[in-house]
Amino acid sequence: MKLIFLGPPGAGKGTLAGLVSKEYDIPQISTGDIFRDAIKRETELGKKVKEIVGRGDLVPDDLTVSLVRERLGQPDAQGGYILDGFPRTIPQAAALEAFQSMDAVVNFTISDETVIGRLSGREVCKSCGAIYHVKNMPSKVKGICDKCGGALYTRPDDTLESITNRLEIYKKQTEPLVSYYRKKKLLRDIDSSKSPEDTLLQIRKVLGKPK
Ligand code: ADP
């Protein structure tokens, strides 16, 4: 199954991609995670994108597309995958379409207020990437990941300034993908304003049982 998870920052794409990846046994491919990992390891790519990602701007399309193209060529992606955070612009979607055909695009819908509330309290595990929220979904021990014991941190782009910028960019550059994929009859709308469990139930409904 080849899937795209589409939606504003903070809609829960990353959290749900983790759950769906386990359940359907397909890898989660997150461009945001790839960029953050490159920044952490201070690779050439990391140096190029560090400031862009910090501000919440988009990494140039050509760079992002070639990265995804390479990732989708890896052996573990041959039986399907979840694209989490890609495509984010019409040119990215067009480039993807030229070499891969998708089965469904899951569209996460949520209000701006809920998004801002979620992102301003988000915490992420440094080791395994699990996602928490100081109020809505706290870890059992403060600052420590329930799953692997790693340290939790706040993403440097989860400042109010960067969050506002990411939301604006989403509306201008990414939201046009909703009608793009609706026209292609690939779009499956889900309401992601409630709990991850509730969202997972809706995703199961629209995707059907894993094979
Ligand atoms: P969020 O959905 O919370 O904004 P992501 O982890 O998906 O965060 O992405 C973090 C950052 O990585 C983005 O703000 C952007 O700078 C960069 N990025 C991720 N995916 C893409 C993409 N498809 N095109 C361009 N930039 C991207």
Residues whose N, C-alpha, C, O or C-beta is under 5 A from the ligand:
A	BS01	ADP	P8 P9 G10 T31 G32 D33 F35 I52 V53 G56 D57 L58 V59 T64 D84 G85 F86 P87 R88 R166
